[in-house]
């Protein structure tokens, strides 16, 4: 998975999430979300990361695509349902 590759590669380069974020123009919290698989880098961030890693001789795998809107809406509704159940339990 891209998130695991990113974390492993960042650590192998001896970089913190802050240092990688600064290098690719992203906040450390954003890098954290990428590494946890909670967010996917957008096209610009992916291009900056690709250039960053390529300059170090590392080929970056393509990041996963953003979920399509219907899929996102389905997931959002499932999460809301779970939260509602917990709230009334």
Secondary structure, DSSP 8 states (H G I E B T S, - for coil): -HHHHHHHHHHHTT--HHHHHHHHT--HHHHHHHHHTSS---HHHHHHHHHHHHTTT-----------HHHHHHHHHHHHHHHHHHHT-
